[in-house]
């Protein structure tokens, strides 16, 4: 399966399931996208936003070690700034009927 399957042509379009009432933006090791508990197909998000979310997830996996924390303070700061932008974009694309929760556990204790 492609790392970014939302770019693959799918005959008849993407199947869209029931959109959850609450979506959480939160990274975790090894996940495709930092969205919980929804599958990206059910959210009908733009490919550009899905790419940005995947890039943010990748930046976390490259820059954060569970034993040592962030590899560089600048990586932590850039990642946190990107979270603000992504949360705004998500709220816009999800619309007013979906609540977005944001959990930035890799930086909450770093202050």
C-alpha positions, 0 to 999 in steps of 0.5 A: 500500500502506498504511503499516501494512498489518498493520491491514488485514483479510486474508481467511483471516488472515495468511500465516505463513512459516518464522520465522527462527532469528535476528531483528535489531532495527535501523533503516535509512533507508526501511524499513517496520519495523526487523526483519531479515531477516524479514518481519513476516508471518512473525513473527506479532507483535501489531499493537500491537508492530508499531505501536511498531516503526514509530513507533520507525523513524519517530522515527529517520528524523525525528531522525537525520541521516547527516551531523549525527547526532541533531537533539537529545540528548534525541531520542537518549536517548529513542530509545535508551530506547525500544529497550530496551523494544522489545527486551524486548517482541520477545523476549517475543513471539518466544519462546525459539526465536528469538534477537534481536540488537539493533544500535543503530548510530545511538547506538553512536558517540554516547557 
